[in-house]
C-alpha cells in the first residue's frame, strides 16, 4: 500500500510521538513497534515497523509507483 519512503516517514512520525510521551516503560532511543493498516479492499494492507527493525526493505514496484504519483507524506 505504501512505498518504502512513505513507510519510513510514517515510522519516523510514530517514533517521535511515542518518544514524546516520555512514558517510563518505553526504552530510551529506538522504540520497537508494529503497525498494521487495513485498506478499503481485502488485498489492500500494509505492515509498518520502526525503521530500526527494517534493514533491507522489500520493494513492491506498484507501491513505489504510487509514491511518485501521490508524493511524500
Gaussian input, Z-matrix of N, CA and C with variables (Angstrom, degrees):
# hf/3-21g

backbone

0 1
 N
 C     1     B1
 C     2     B2     1     A1
 N     3     B3     2     A2     1     D1
 C     4     B4     3     A3     2     D2
 C     5     B5     4     A4     3     D3
 N     6     B6     5     A5     4     D4
 C     7     B7     6     A6     5     D5
 C     8     B8     7     A7     6     D6
 N     9     B9     8     A8     7     D7
 C    10    B10     9     A9     8     D8
 C    11    B11    10    A10     9     D9
 N    12    B12    11    A11    10    D10
 C    13    B13    12    A12    11    D11
 C    14    B14    13    A13    12    D12
 N    15    B15    14    A14    13    D13
 C    16    B16    15    A15    14    D14
 C    17    B17    16    A16    15    D15
 N    18    B18    17    A17    16    D16
 C    19    B19    18    A18    17    D17
 C    20    B20    19    A19    18    D18
 N    21    B21    20    A20    19    D19
 C    22    B22    21    A21    20    D20
 C    23    B23    22    A22    21    D21
 N    24    B24    23    A23    22    D22
 C    25    B25    24    A24    23    D23
 C    26    B26    25    A25    24    D24
 N    27    B27    26    A26    25    D25
 C    28    B28    27    A27    26    D26
 C    29    B29    28    A28    27    D27
 N    30    B30    29    A29    28    D28
 C    31    B31    30    A30    29    D29
 C    32    B32    31    A31    30    D30
 N    33    B33    32    A32    31    D31
 C    34    B34    33    A33    32    D32
 C    35    B35    34    A34    33    D33
 N    36    B36    35    A35    34    D34
 C    37    B37    36    A36    35    D35
 C    38    B38    37    A37    36    D36
 N    39    B39    38    A38    37    D37
 C    40    B40    39    A39    38    D38
 C    41    B41    40    A40    39    D39
 N    42    B42    41    A41    40    D40
 C    43    B43    42    A42    41    D41
 C    44    B44    43    A43    42    D42
 N    45    B45    44    A44    43    D43
 C    46    B46    45    A45    44    D44
 C    47    B47    46    A46    45    D45
 N    48    B48    47    A47    46    D46
 C    49    B49    48    A48    47    D47
 C    50    B50    49    A49    48    D48
 N    51    B51    50    A50    49    D49
 C    52    B52    51    A51    50    D50
 C    53    B53    52    A52    51    D51
 N    54    B54    53    A53    52    D52
 C    55    B55    54    A54    53    D53
 C    56    B56    55    A55    54    D54
 N    57    B57    56    A56    55    D55
 C    58    B58    57    A57    56    D56
 C    59    B59    58    A58    57    D57
 N    60    B60    59    A59    58    D58
 C    61    B61    60    A60    59    D59
 C    62    B62    61    A61    60    D60
 N    63    B63    62    A62    61    D61
 C    64    B64    63    A63    62    D62
 C    65    B65    64    A64    63    D63
 N    66    B66    65    A65    64    D64
 C    67    B67    66    A66    65    D65
 C    68    B68    67    A67    66    D66
 N    69    B69    68    A68    67    D67
 C    70    B70    69    A69    68    D68
 C    71    B71    70    A70    69    D69
 N    72    B72    71    A71    70    D70
 C    73    B73    72    A72    71    D71
 C    74    B74    73    A73    72    D72
 N    75    B75    74    A74    73    D73
 C    76    B76    75    A75    74    D74
 C    77    B77    76    A76    75    D75
 N    78    B78    77    A77    76    D76
 C    79    B79    78    A78    77    D77
 C    80    B80    79    A79    78    D78
 N    81    B81    80    A80    79    D79
 C    82    B82    81    A81    80    D80
 C    83    B83    82    A82    81    D81
 N    84    B84    83    A83    82    D82
 C    85    B85    84    A84    83    D83
 C    86    B86    85    A85    84    D84
 N    87    B87    86    A86    85    D85
 C    88    B88    87    A87    86    D86
 C    89    B89    88    A88    87    D87
 N    90    B90    89    A89    88    D88
 C    91    B91    90    A90    89    D89
 C    92    B92    91    A91    90    D90
 N    93    B93    92    A92    91    D91
 C    94    B94    93    A93    92    D92
 C    95    B95    94    A94    93    D93
 N    96    B96    95    A95    94    D94
 C    97    B97    96    A96    95    D95
 C    98    B98    97    A97    96    D96
 N    99    B99    98    A98    97    D97
 C   100   B100    99    A99    98    D98
 C   101   B101   100   A100    99    D99
 N   102   B102   101   A101   100   D100
 C   103   B103   102   A102   101   D101
 C   104   B104   103   A103   102   D102
 N   105   B105   104   A104   103   D103
 C   106   B106   105   A105   104   D104
 C   107   B107   106   A106   105   D105
 N   108   B108   107   A107   106   D106
 C   109   B109   108   A108   107   D107
 C   110   B110   109   A109   108   D108
 N   111   B111   110   A110   109   D109
 C   112   B112   111   A111   110   D110
 C   113   B113   112   A112   111   D111
 N   114   B114   113   A113   112   D112
 C   115   B115   114   A114   113   D113
 C   116   B116   115   A115   114   D114
 N   117   B117   116   A116   115   D115
 C   118   B118   117   A117   116   D116
 C   119   B119   118   A118   117   D117
 N   120   B120   119   A119   118   D118
 C   121   B121   120   A120   119   D119
 C   122   B122   121   A121   120   D120
 N   123   B123   122   A122   121   D121
 C   124   B124   123   A123   122   D122
 C   125   B125   124   A124   123   D123
 N   126   B126   125   A125   124   D124
 C   127   B127   126   A126   125   D125
 C   128   B128   127   A127   126   D126
 N   129   B129   128   A128   127   D127
 C   130   B130   129   A129   128   D128
 C   131   B131   130   A130   129   D129
 N   132   B132   131   A131   130   D130
 C   133   B133   132   A132   131   D131
 C   134   B134   133   A133   132   D132
 N   135   B135   134   A134   133   D133
 C   136   B136   135   A135   134   D134
 C   137   B137   136   A136   135   D135
 N   138   B138   137   A137   136   D136
 C   139   B139   138   A138   137   D137
 C   140   B140   139   A139   138   D138
 N   141   B141   140   A140   139   D139
 C   142   B142   141   A141   140   D140
 C   143   B143   142   A142   141   D141
 N   144   B144   143   A143   142   D142
 C   145   B145   144   A144   143   D143
 C   146   B146   145   A145   144   D144
 N   147   B147   146   A146   145   D145
 C   148   B148   147   A147   146   D146
 C   149   B149   148   A148   147   D147
 N   150   B150   149   A149   148   D148
 C   151   B151   150   A150   149   D149
 C   152   B152   151   A151   150   D150
 N   153   B153   152   A152   151   D151
 C   154   B154   153   A153   152   D152
 C   155   B155   154   A154   153   D153
 N   156   B156   155   A155   154   D154
 C   157   B157   156   A156   155   D155
 C   158   B158   157   A157   156   D156
 N   159   B159   158   A158   157   D157
 C   160   B160   159   A159   158   D158
 C   161   B161   160   A160   159   D159
 N   162   B162   161   A161   160   D160
 C   163   B163   162   A162   161   D161
 C   164   B164   163   A163   162   D162
 N   165   B165   164   A164   163   D163
 C   166   B166   165   A165   164   D164
 C   167   B167   166   A166   165   D165
 N   168   B168   167   A167   166   D166
 C   169   B169   168   A168   167   D167
 C   170   B170   169   A169   168   D168
 N   171   B171   170   A170   169   D169
 C   172   B172   171   A171   170   D170
 C   173   B173   172   A172   171   D171
 N   174   B174   173   A173   172   D172
 C   175   B175   174   A174   173   D173
 C   176   B176   175   A175   174   D174
 N   177   B177   176   A176   175   D175
 C   178   B178   177   A177   176   D176
 C   179   B179   178   A178   177   D177
 N   180   B180   179   A179   178   D178
 C   181   B181   180   A180   179   D179
 C   182   B182   181   A181   180   D180
 N   183   B183   182   A182   181   D181
 C   184   B184   183   A183   182   D182
 C   185   B185   184   A184   183   D183
 N   186   B186   185   A185   184   D184
 C   187   B187   186   A186   185   D185
 C   188   B188   187   A187   186   D186
 N   189   B189   188   A188   187   D187
 C   190   B190   189   A189   188   D188
 C   191   B191   190   A190   189   D189
 N   192   B192   191   A191   190   D190
 C   193   B193   192   A192   191   D191
 C   194   B194   193   A193   192   D192
 N   195   B195   194   A194   193   D193
 C   196   B196   195   A195   194   D194
 C   197   B197   196   A196   195   D195
 N   198   B198   197   A197   196   D196
 C   199   B199   198   A198   197   D197
 C   200   B200   199   A199   198   D198
 N   201   B201   200   A200   199   D199
 C   202   B202   201   A201   200   D200
 C   203   B203   202   A202   201   D201
 N   204   B204   203   A203   202   D202
 C   205   B205   204   A204   203   D203
 C   206   B206   205   A205   204   D204
 N   207   B207   206   A206   205   D205
 C   208   B208   207   A207   206   D206
 C   209   B209   208   A208   207   D207
 N   210   B210   209   A209   208   D208
 C   211   B211   210   A210   209   D209
 C   212   B212   211   A211   210   D210
 N   213   B213   212   A212   211   D211
 C   214   B214   213   A213   212   D212
 C   215   B215   214   A214   213   D213
 N   216   B216   215   A215   214   D214
 C   217   B217   216   A216   215   D215
 C   218   B218   217   A217   216   D216

   B1=1.4444
   B2=1.5258
   B3=1.3346
   B4=1.4632
   B5=1.5185
   B6=1.3186
   B7=1.4617
   B8=1.5308
   B9=1.3195
   B10=1.4621
   B11=1.5241
   B12=1.3228
   B13=1.4694
   B14=1.5282
   B15=1.3238
   B16=1.4593
   B17=1.5245
   B18=1.3391
   B19=1.4671
   B20=1.5249
   B21=1.3188
   B22=1.4693
   B23=1.5370
   B24=1.3119
   B25=1.4589
   B26=1.5376
   B27=1.3217
   B28=1.4687
   B29=1.5172
   B30=1.3239
   B31=1.4629
   B32=1.5240
   B33=1.3200
   B34=1.4737
   B35=1.5221
   B36=1.3270
   B37=1.4604
   B38=1.5264
   B39=1.3319
   B40=1.4664
   B41=1.5234
   B42=1.3333
   B43=1.4618
   B44=1.5334
   B45=1.3226
   B46=1.4652
   B47=1.5245
   B48=1.3272
   B49=1.4670
   B50=1.5282
   B51=1.3212
   B52=1.4643
   B53=1.5270
   B54=1.3192
   B55=1.4623
   B56=1.5238
   B57=1.3255
   B58=1.4657
   B59=1.5268
   B60=1.3328
   B61=1.4630
   B62=1.5272
   B63=1.3275
   B64=1.4717
   B65=1.5242
   B66=1.3239
   B67=1.4601
   B68=1.5215
   B69=1.3288
   B70=1.4699
   B71=1.5310
   B72=1.3290
   B73=1.4613
   B74=1.5250
   B75=1.3273
   B76=1.4649
   B77=1.5208
   B78=1.3498
   B79=1.4582
   B80=1.5251
   B81=1.3143
   B82=1.4686
   B83=1.5271
   B84=1.3034
   B85=1.4723
   B86=1.5197
   B87=1.3223
   B88=1.4684
   B89=1.5284
   B90=1.3337
   B91=1.4632
   B92=1.5269
   B93=1.3216
   B94=1.4619
   B95=1.5215
   B96=1.3350
   B97=1.4634
   B98=1.5192
   B99=1.3235
   B100=1.4573
   B101=1.5203
   B102=1.3273
   B103=1.4598
   B104=1.5186
   B105=1.3020
   B106=1.4594
   B107=1.5176
   B108=1.3280
   B109=1.4577
   B110=1.5275
   B111=1.3211
   B112=1.4580
   B113=1.5165
   B114=1.3232
   B115=1.4529
   B116=1.5206
   B117=1.3104
   B118=1.4637
   B119=1.5300
   B120=1.3303
   B121=1.4608
   B122=1.5275
   B123=1.3233
   B124=1.4652
   B125=1.5300
   B126=1.3215
   B127=1.4590
   B128=1.5312
   B129=1.3167
   B130=1.4583
   B131=1.5306
   B132=1.3226
   B133=1.4624
   B134=1.5180
   B135=1.3136
   B136=1.4634
   B137=1.5213
   B138=1.3102
   B139=1.4566
   B140=1.5183
   B141=1.3136
   B142=1.4615
   B143=1.5166
   B144=1.3227
   B145=1.4585
   B146=1.5149
   B147=1.3409
   B148=1.4598
   B149=1.5241
   B150=1.3195
   B151=1.4630
   B152=1.5216
   B153=1.3303
   B154=1.4531
   B155=1.5162
   B156=1.3340
   B157=1.4562
   B158=1.5305
   B159=1.3180
   B160=1.4650
   B161=1.5267
   B162=1.3185
   B163=1.4676
   B164=1.5303
   B165=1.3258
   B166=1.4653
   B167=1.5296
   B168=1.3302
   B169=1.4689
   B170=1.5205
   B171=1.3292
   B172=1.4602
   B173=1.5313
   B174=1.3034
   B175=1.4656
   B176=1.5233
   B177=1.3128
   B178=1.4495
   B179=1.5316
   B180=1.3433
   B181=1.4758
   B182=1.5271
   B183=1.3286
   B184=1.4697
   B185=1.5230
   B186=1.3261
   B187=1.4604
   B188=1.5254
   B189=1.3060
   B190=1.4697
   B191=1.5261
   B192=1.3311
   B193=1.4583
   B194=1.5329
   B195=1.3395
   B196=1.4624
   B197=1.5266
   B198=1.3216
   B199=1.4621
   B200=1.5261
   B201=1.3126
   B202=1.4609
   B203=1.5289
   B204=1.3260
   B205=1.4620
   B206=1.5251
   B207=1.3454
   B208=1.4549
   B209=1.5247
   B210=1.3304
   B211=1.4505
   B212=1.5135
   B213=1.3100
   B214=1.4636
   B215=1.5126
   B216=1.3290
   B217=1.4658
   B218=1.5040
   A1=110.61
   A2=117.53
   A3=121.08
   A4=110.72
   A5=116.09
   A6=120.41
   A7=108.46
   A8=116.21
   A9=120.90
   A10=110.20
   A11=117.35
   A12=120.89
   A13=110.86
   A14=117.38
   A15=120.84
   A16=110.83
   A17=117.18
   A18=120.31
   A19=110.75
   A20=117.10
   A21=119.94
   A22=110.72
   A23=117.01
   A24=120.92
   A25=110.76
   A26=116.53
   A27=121.18
   A28=109.92
   A29=116.04
   A30=121.23
   A31=111.67
   A32=116.55
   A33=120.37
   A34=111.30
   A35=116.32
   A36=120.14
   A37=111.70
   A38=116.93
   A39=120.54
   A40=110.07
   A41=116.14
   A42=120.95
   A43=110.45
   A44=117.23
   A45=121.77
   A46=111.57
   A47=116.81
   A48=120.54
   A49=110.22
   A50=116.56
   A51=119.97
   A52=111.44
   A53=117.36
   A54=120.54
   A55=111.66
   A56=117.01
   A57=121.27
   A58=112.43
   A59=117.34
   A60=119.70
   A61=111.45
   A62=115.78
   A63=121.57
   A64=111.24
   A65=116.03
   A66=121.01
   A67=109.08
   A68=117.36
   A69=120.40
   A70=114.59
   A71=117.94
   A72=120.13
   A73=113.12
   A74=117.50
   A75=120.36
   A76=109.56
   A77=116.47
   A78=118.64
   A79=110.81
   A80=115.89
   A81=120.26
   A82=106.73
   A83=117.71
   A84=120.88
   A85=111.59
   A86=115.73
   A87=122.94
   A88=111.71
   A89=115.76
   A90=122.19
   A91=107.04
   A92=116.60
   A93=120.94
   A94=109.15
   A95=116.60
   A96=120.65
   A97=109.90
   A98=115.05
   A99=123.63
   A100=107.23
   A101=116.25
   A102=122.00
   A103=107.88
   A104=116.64
   A105=121.50
   A106=108.21
   A107=115.98
   A108=121.65
   A109=108.18
   A110=116.36
   A111=121.32
   A112=109.15
   A113=116.39
   A114=121.38
   A115=111.80
   A116=115.92
   A117=119.60
   A118=113.06
   A119=117.71
   A120=122.16
   A121=109.36
   A122=118.04
   A123=120.91
   A124=111.42
   A125=118.02
   A126=121.87
   A127=112.26
   A128=116.70
   A129=121.65
   A130=110.10
   A131=116.30
   A132=121.01
   A133=109.35
   A134=115.88
   A135=121.20
   A136=108.94
   A137=115.31
   A138=121.97
   A139=106.66
   A140=115.76
   A141=120.71
   A142=108.09
   A143=115.74
   A144=121.80
   A145=108.18
   A146=115.07
   A147=116.33
   A148=108.65
   A149=116.22
   A150=121.88
   A151=113.17
   A152=117.81
   A153=121.13
   A154=113.08
   A155=118.18
   A156=122.34
   A157=112.45
   A158=117.80
   A159=121.17
   A160=109.48
   A161=115.55
   A162=120.11
   A163=111.37
   A164=117.03
   A165=122.35
   A166=108.81
   A167=117.91
   A168=119.66
   A169=112.07
   A170=115.67
   A171=119.08
   A172=107.79
   A173=114.88
   A174=121.45
   A175=109.26
   A176=116.13
   A177=122.25
   A178=105.96
   A179=117.19
   A180=119.67
   A181=113.64
   A182=118.32
   A183=121.23
   A184=110.15
   A185=116.46
   A186=120.50
   A187=111.48
   A188=116.74
   A189=120.35
   A190=110.77
   A191=116.33
   A192=120.75
   A193=110.47
   A194=117.32
   A195=121.14
   A196=110.67
   A197=116.94
   A198=120.97
   A199=110.72
   A200=117.18
   A201=119.98
   A202=111.79
   A203=116.59
   A204=121.01
   A205=110.77
   A206=115.81
   A207=120.95
   A208=113.34
   A209=117.12
   A210=120.50
   A211=110.81
   A212=115.77
   A213=119.94
   A214=110.45
   A215=114.07
   A216=119.35
   A217=109.94
   D1=-41.93
   D2=-178.75
   D3=-113.20
   D4=150.53
   D5=175.27
   D6=-74.69
   D7=168.71
   D8=177.74
   D9=-59.90
   D10=-42.80
   D11=179.52
   D12=-62.35
   D13=-41.49
   D14=178.96
   D15=-65.99
   D16=-42.41
   D17=178.30
   D18=-62.13
   D19=-41.13
   D20=179.52
   D21=-66.08
   D22=-38.93
   D23=178.38
   D24=-64.88
   D25=-46.15
   D26=178.00
   D27=-60.87
   D28=-45.53
   D29=-179.88
   D30=-59.78
   D31=-44.88
   D32=178.69
   D33=-60.24
   D34=-43.12
   D35=-178.67
   D36=-66.24
   D37=-41.67
   D38=177.78
   D39=-64.88
   D40=-42.99
   D41=178.17
   D42=-56.75
   D43=-45.51
   D44=179.28
   D45=-62.65
   D46=-41.96
   D47=179.32
   D48=-63.05
   D49=-46.29
   D50=-179.80
   D51=-63.58
   D52=-44.60
   D53=-179.61
   D54=-65.20
   D55=-33.87
   D56=-178.59
   D57=-66.17
   D58=-21.44
   D59=178.35
   D60=-69.21
   D61=-22.49
   D62=-176.39
   D63=50.10
   D64=35.60
   D65=-179.87
   D66=-66.12
   D67=133.79
   D68=-175.31
   D69=-65.05
   D70=-19.50
   D71=179.99
   D72=-87.78
   D73=-8.68
   D74=177.73
   D75=-84.90
   D76=146.14
   D77=176.96
   D78=-71.17
   D79=158.03
   D80=173.04
   D81=-74.11
   D82=140.97
   D83=179.35
   D84=84.01
   D85=-135.28
   D86=-174.18
   D87=-63.54
   D88=126.56
   D89=175.66
   D90=-103.50
   D91=126.16
   D92=179.66
   D93=-85.73
   D94=128.57
   D95=178.25
   D96=-151.63
   D97=160.24
   D98=174.01
   D99=-128.97
   D100=134.07
   D101=178.86
   D102=-124.32
   D103=129.01
   D104=176.84
   D105=-111.07
   D106=125.34
   D107=-178.59
   D108=-115.40
   D109=124.41
   D110=178.07
   D111=-98.97
   D112=127.83
   D113=178.73
   D114=-85.61
   D115=-173.34
   D116=-177.24
   D117=-77.37
   D118=-16.97
   D119=177.55
   D120=-109.20
   D121=157.16
   D122=-178.76
   D123=-62.52
   D124=-28.18
   D125=-179.01
   D126=-91.05
   D127=-3.28
   D128=-175.40
   D129=-98.38
   D130=104.88
   D131=-177.88
   D132=-155.80
   D133=166.95
   D134=176.62
   D135=-152.40
   D136=141.97
   D137=170.42
   D138=-109.98
   D139=129.41
   D140=-178.83
   D141=-123.23
   D142=126.16
   D143=177.12
   D144=-113.68
   D145=162.78
   D146=176.71
   D147=-63.79
   D148=148.35
   D149=-174.24
   D150=-56.74
   D151=-29.77
   D152=179.77
   D153=-66.21
   D154=-22.94
   D155=179.67
   D156=-82.85
   D157=-22.16
   D158=-171.44
   D159=-109.15
   D160=97.70
   D161=-179.57
   D162=-82.44
   D163=-43.90
   D164=-179.38
   D165=-126.96
   D166=88.41
   D167=-176.95
   D168=-66.66
   D169=143.51
   D170=175.53
   D171=-76.53
   D172=142.08
   D173=-176.67
   D174=-104.25
   D175=126.11
   D176=174.29
   D177=-110.68
   D178=112.62
   D179=-175.78
   D180=-54.60
   D181=-36.76
   D182=179.11
   D183=-62.24
   D184=-46.51
   D185=-179.58
   D186=-64.03
   D187=-40.30
   D188=179.48
   D189=-64.43
   D190=-37.19
   D191=178.42
   D192=-63.90
   D193=-36.90
   D194=179.87
   D195=-62.87
   D196=-34.61
   D197=-178.96
   D198=-61.78
   D199=-39.15
   D200=-179.48
   D201=-72.18
   D202=-22.80
   D203=179.37
   D204=-84.39
   D205=-47.31
   D206=-174.59
   D207=-87.66
   D208=-22.29
   D209=-176.18
   D210=81.87
   D211=172.09
   D212=-179.75
   D213=-77.50
   D214=154.86
   D215=176.98
   D216=-93.54

